[in-house]
Amino acid sequence: MSTEPKTLAMKFSICSTGLKGMILKEVLEAANRLQLDGVELWDGHITEYLDGGGTTHDLRRLLSEQRLSVPAISTYTSFSQNEAAELQQVQRAARWAKELGCPRIRTFAGHLSSREAPPSLWDSVVSGLSAASAACEQDGVRLVIEMHNNTLADTTDDIAELLNRVGPELELIFDGFNFFVDHQDPLPALDRFYRRIPHVHFKNYQWNHQDWAQSVPVPVLQGDSDHRAILRNLAELEYDGFLSFEYFGDRVLELTQLSLIEVTQELSGGGDDRP
């Protein structure tokens, strides 16, 4: 039996949405110190950098110096409240993505859960996502909606409806924790939509279902959501994309570092034997 360590196919990044108090250069330096492969960039970080006199050429050089790539640019668009302005935001992010060699733009599907949303909201979201997806294609990038509670992409059937109505060019970001908070098993969604999932978010909490504000973020394999099962499923599927750690609060870098250690040990066969 070979004793050679397993090669990790997945790549690892951090969501800069959780580091809004840091300037972009500091975020990139921190990601490099953590030995990550990339940074999922919040579009606000890019805006601040460019407003401060930087260029996308400068940013691409900084990324190269820190040996980092950008698997996604994250916007907070949802196409349910101000479709025209949000389309412009995605178009701008798509131009940046093209210049930075980033393959996709993150968005959300509405601001209400699928069970609460009226047909008019569905129509607005589908129209906005279709226009935004077409705009991204013009710059050679893809639009990805995050699977998220309190949006139209919060159940497997409603995600399927979105994909059917928008078209085959739309992709998904899988976030198992966002199913957990809605008391749903995330694995069926991963299995059902795997071919449309180029990117994954990872976070975990000791979760208080009665008072979400009292929940405590913890390393990804120590929380109430069974992320070990998700990770093993991704490994079995031979997922080789980015797994992006998404934490918020004052322990983002610490939790990312601890989570990276746990995940790499688990994938290398060094995790414990818990089911």
C-alpha positions, 0 to 999 in steps of 0.5 A, a space after each residue: 500500500 502506498 504511503 505517499 500523501 494524497 494530492 489535494 485537488 481542491 484549491 482554497 480561498 478566503 471571501 474578502 466580504 468578511 474583511 471589509 475593515 481591511 484595505 485590499 492590499 492587507 487582505 491579499 497579504 493576509 491570504 498569502 500568509 495563510 498560504 491560500 490559493 486565492 481571494 474571492 474579492 468583494 467588489 467594494 474592495 476593488 472600488 476602494 482600490 481603484 478610487 485610491 488611484 490603483 488600476 486593474 493592471 496594478 491589482 493583477 500585479 499585486 495578486 501575482 506578487 502574492 501568488 493569488 488568483 481570484 476565483 470570483 468577484 462578489 457583488 451584493 446584487 439580487 435583481 429584486 429591488 433596483 434591476 437597472 442599477 444592479 445590472 450596471 454593478 454586475 457589468 462593471 464587475 464583469 469588466 474587472 473580472 476580465 482584466 483580472 483573469 477571474 472567471 465569475 461574478 457572484 450574485 443572489 436571486 432576490 431578497 425573499 425566500 421562495 415560499 414568500 416571493 410572489 410571481 412578480 418577484 420571480 419575473 423580476 429576478 429571472 429577467 435581471 439574472 438573464 440580462 446580467 448573465 448575458 452581460 457577463 458572457 460578453 466579457 467572457 465570464 459567468 454569472 453564479 448565484 449563491 444557494 442561500 436561505 431567504 432567496 429564491 435559491 433556497 430549495 432544490 426545486 426552486 433552484 431548478 426552476 431558476 436554472 430552467 428559466 434563466 438558461 444553461 449559462 447560469 451557474 451556482 455557488 454551493 454553500 451547505 450551511 445556508 441549507 442547514 439554517 433552513 433545516 435542510 440537508 445540503 447533500 441532495 442539492 450538491 448531488 443534483 446540481 454538481 455539474 453547475 457548481 464551479 465554486 463552493 463556500 465553507 463556514 460553520 457555527 454552533 448555531 442557535 436556531 431560536 436566536 441567530 445572533 447568539 450563534 458562534 462561528 467555529 472552524 468548519 469541521 467543528 460546527 453543527 452543520 455536518 461539513 465533514 460529510 460535504 467535504 467527503 462528498 466533494 472529494 468523492 465527486 473529484 471536485 477540483 475547484 475553489 473552496 472559499 472560507 466565508 467568515 464574518 466578525 473579528 475572528 475571520 483570519 483565525 477561523 480561516 486558518 484553523 478551517 484550512 488546517 482541518 480541511 487539508 488534514 481531512 482530505 489528506 486522510 489525516 482526519 479523525 474517524 467520526 462519521 
